[in-house]
Amino acid sequence: MKSAQGIFASAATLTLIAAICTALVAATYQLTTSRISANQQAFLEQSLEPALSGVSYDGSITASKLVIPAPHELPGSDAAVVYRAYAEGRPAAALFVVTARDGYSGPIRLLIGIRADGVVTAVRVLEHRETPGLGDRIDLSRSDWVKQFDGSSMINPNFGGWAIKRDGGEFDQLTGASITPRAVIKAISETLVYFDAHRDELFSLPATGEGQ
C-alpha cells in the first residue's frame, strides 16, 4: 500500500503532466487556428481578385468588408457583403456578394465587381444549383457567358437594355434556358442601381469585419 506521501507525489506528477499537455494542446490550437485563418484569408483574396480586372488598388480587399443587413435594396433577402477597394485613399471599386433569388433551380450567389465610376469590372457565379448543360453555363467554368457584362453600366446599355435579347434587351441568353439568365441580369442591374444611389455612403462607412 502506497504511503500518503507517495500518493501525493503521484498526484502532483499527474497534475503536472496534465497541465503540460493542456498547454501544448492550447499552443497547437492557437498556431493551427492562426495558420488556417491566414490560409482562408489568402484564398478569399485570390477568389475576389478576378472580379477586379483592370483595377489598381492598395492593400487588402477583405480589410474593407462591409456587411449590409437585410432588408436592403440589393438582390437577395439575406445580408449582402461588399468589399471596397481603394487607391491612394480614393475609392477604386466595390465587390458585391449578392443573391439572385429567382433562378430556375433556386438562389444564385453572385460576385459583382463595379468600378468607382459605375462600370462593371466582372461578374462571377459563386454558387448555384442550375440545370447541368443548360443553366449551369452561367458559371465561367462552363462557358464565357458572364463575360458579356464586363464594361457594362447603367447607361451601357441603357436601363431598357438590361434584359435578354428575347425580351428586347441586349444580352445573350443561354440556349434552352431563359429563366436563369433573366435572374442574373436582373441581379446585376439591381446592384448597379443600388451602387449609383449609395456610392458615397458605401465607400465612407467603416469596415464591419474581415472575411466572408
Secondary structure, DSSP 8 states (H G I E B T S, - for coil): ---HHHHHHHHHHHHHHHHHHHHHHHHHHHHHHHHHHHHHHHHHHHHHGGGGTT---BS-SGGGEEEE-SS-SSSSSS-EEEEEEEETTEEEEEEEEEEETT-SSS-EEEEEEEETTS-EEEEEEEE----TTTGGGGSTTT-SGGGGGTT-BTTBS-GGG-SBGGGT-SB--BTTB-HHHHHHHHHHHHHHHHHHHHHHHHHHS----S--
